[in-house]
Amino acid sequence: MSGERAVVVTGASSGIGADAARQLAAAGFTVYAGVRDDAAAAAAAALGARVRPLRIDVTAPEQIAAAAATVQAGGLPLAALVNNAGIAVGGPLEALPVDQVRRVFEVNVFGALAVTQAFLPQLRTARGRLVFVGSIAGRLAIPFIGPYSASKFALRALTDALRVELEPDGIAVTLIEPGSVRTPIWAKGRATRERLAAELGPAAVDRYRNRLEKLFANTAREERTAMPVEVVGRAIVRAVTVARPPTNEVLGFPARAGAVVALLPARVRQRMLR
């Protein structure tokens, strides 16, 4: 499926999206790398001669429509749309502002669906593919990152439904489900630790202090042992290029183990997570 064909990747300013854009360009595709500002556009342009920065905020309908028009005007068949843009919010659900939880869904779920709707006419014409970047947290709800887990559960439901709905049009749908990945999201999490404590308030911080400290320690270990971003990039390239793309690809031993734990009875799961 390589040659003079295009791929759109959202959330391509860093991490998984940037690496996927680089690898797809190396595979021969013209890649429209979704970014939100000038600095990210310059970084995307430096990924390769075949990479074209594409201004798109997945929560802004007018930007989504303009981005779809830009790709259409480029004249290349759309081989794939890679929905990668995503954010994470952590903390006890009891105390998290609902607006923050809503924001996670706006980006991770509704944004992915809005972008998909905008590009589906081009994908249908080219019999292109849909690739979504999910997480093992979409199978196994992780305490204190409940909003992120909930959004990835919802994303998995969307991909399952889309796969059936779009099959008659020849549009394959793949969900990539990695475990921990070495991306800038870890640094962002560390940077917001003090802000999280302020937002939760002293009562919630006191109630959850010990468990949050364990969470922060575990997060530090996860960051050290996380898989290289290139592993996810290669999985995305496979989903775009292989003759029979997978419906789901769970990446990494921890994620595969988590997928097994997700099948256990709820009380057993609860003890293991605790």
PyMOL commands that set and color helices and strands:
alter all, ss='L'
color gray80, all
select helices_A, chain A and resi 15-26+38-45+61-74+98-126+136-138+146-169+185-191+193-225+229-241+253-261+266-273
alter helices_A, ss='H'
color red, helices_A
select strands_A, chain A and resi 6-9+30-35+51-55+78-83+129-133+172-178+248-251
alter strands_A, ss='S'
color yellow, strands_A
deselect
rebuild
show_as cartoon
